[in-house]
C-alpha cells in the first residue's frame, strides 16, 4: 500500500484558507503549521504542480501591477473530496518524536552532570520562548482572526502545542532536580 504524503493534504487544506500562491502557502506554514508540520519551498512547488496534474487543484496566472505575474492555485471539487477522505481516515500510528535532547540525555552518564543540566536548562529556555510565541499567536488569532471559520481549529492545535510545551518545561525542571537534588534552581 502506498504511503500517504501528508504534505499533499496540508497544501490542499491550505488552499481552503485563501492561500493561493506558493509564497502565501509558505508564509502560512511558517506562521501556523510550522510548530507541528514543516514544509519547505522545495516541497510546496512540486506538490502544487502535482496537485494540478492530478486535477486536485487548478492554476491561473495573475498579473500584478507591482511585480511579476504569479500563479494562483485553487482547490477543485476533486481536491476537496480527497481532503475530506484523508481527514476522515483514522491515524495508523502515533508518530515517533525525534528529539536530540532526549537522545543526548539517554547517554548522559558519559558526561558531567553539570553539562547535562546546562543542556536541559538551555532546552527549557527554548521551550519557554516557544511557549511565549504560542501565546502571541493565540492573542493574534483571538483578536484578529476570531471571525474565520478555521479559527477554533487553529486554536485547538495551538492549545495542543501549548500543553505539550508546558509539560516539557515542567519535565525539564523535574529532571534537573533529580540529576542534582541539592542544586539551587533559581540561578
N, C-alpha and C positions, 0 to 999 in steps of 0.2 A: 504494500500500500504506500502510495506517495505521501511523503511528509508535507503537511500544510506549511505554507510560507505565511506566517502571521503578519509579516510586514505588508504583504499584499492587502490583507484585511484592514490593517492600520491605515493604509493610504486610502482604501475605499471609504473607510469611516471618516477620514479627514475631508474627503471630497463632499461629505454631507454637512460639513461645518462651514461652508463657504470658502474654504481654502481651494483656490483654483489653479495656482501655478506651483511649480516645483519649489520656488523660493518661499511662497506662503506656507506650503506644507512643512518645509524645513523650519521656518520660524515658529509655527505652531508646535512642532515636535520639540524644539528647544525650550519653549515656554511651558509646555504641558506634559507631553508624553515622556520626555527625556528622563524623568525620575523613575520610570519603570519600563520604558521601551525606547531604545536608542535606534535612530535611523539616520544614516548619512546621505549626503547628496549622491554618493556613489550607488546607493540603493534606490533612491527616490526616482531618478530619471529613467533608469532601465525598467523599473517597475511600472511607471506611468506608461511607457511605451508598450509594455506587455499587456497592461490593462486595456489599452486601446486595441491592440491586436486581438485580444480575447473578447472584445466588444463589451467589456465591463465598464468602460468609460469612453467618452468621445473627447476630441481635442479641437480647439478652434484658435486660430491665430488672431490676436487682438492688437490693434495699432495703439501705440501710446504716444501722446504729444511730447512727453519729456524723456523719451528713451527709445530703445529698440523695441520692435514688436515682441510680444510674449505669447506663449502658448497657454491657453486656459483649458483646464480639464473639467469634465462634468461626468458624474456617475450616471450610468444608464439604468433602465429598469432591470436588465440582466445583472448589472453590478449590485443593485440594491437587493436583488434576490440572493445573490451569492453572499453578500454581507449578512443578510438575515439568517441564511442557512448556517454560516460559520458561527454567528452569535448564539444560535440555539444548539450547537454541537457541544456535548459535555467535554470538559477538560480531561485528557487522558491521565495526566500525572502532574504532580506539583513540580515545577521546575527547580532544579538544584541551584542553590546560590553559590556563586563563586566569589569568595571573599578572601583577599590576600592577608588581611589582619588575622582572620581565623586560621588560615594556613600557617602563618608565622607563629601564632600562639600555640598551635598544636605541637610545634617543635621547639618551643621556647625554653625547655630545660637546658638547651645547649647555649644559652646566653645568660648574661647577668640579669637578675630580677629588675634592676633599675632600668635597663634598656627595654625590657618588656613593658614596664609601667609607662615609660616615655612614649612608646608606640601606642599603647592604649589611650593615654591622655591625648595624644595627637589625633587619634581616631575619634575620640569623644568630642574634641573641639570641632572637628569637621562635621560630625553628626549634629552638633548644636547649631552650626552655621546652616546646615541643610534644613533643620527644623525651623529656623528663623526665615529661611527662604519660603518654606511651605506656608508659614503664617502670612507672609507678604502676598503670596499667590492667593491664599484664601480670602484675604481682605480685598484684593483686586476683583476676584470673581464675585464676592458678595456686594461690592459697591458699584462695579461697572458692567457686570455680565449676568446679574441675577435674573434678568428677563429672558435669557436664552434658554431654550428647551433642554439643552445639554448640561446646563449649569449644575443641577443637582447631581448628575452622574460624575461630572468633573470633581465636585466636592466629595463624593464618595471615595473616589480613587485618591484624592488628596488626604482624606481622613485616614485611609489605609497607610499611606506613606508617613503621616504624622505619628500614628500609633506605633508603627514599626520602628521609626527613628527614636521615639521616646523610649521604647523598650530597649533598644540598643544602647542608648545613653545610660539608662539605669543599669544595664548589664555591665557596661564599662566600669561604672562606679563599684558595683559589687565585686567584679573580677579583680580590680585594683586592690580593693580591701582584702580580698582573700590571698593575693600574692604577697602583700605586705601589711598584715593586720595592724601593726603599730604605727603606720605611716600617717602623717597629718595630710588630709586630702584638700585642705584649704589653701595650699600654696606652698 
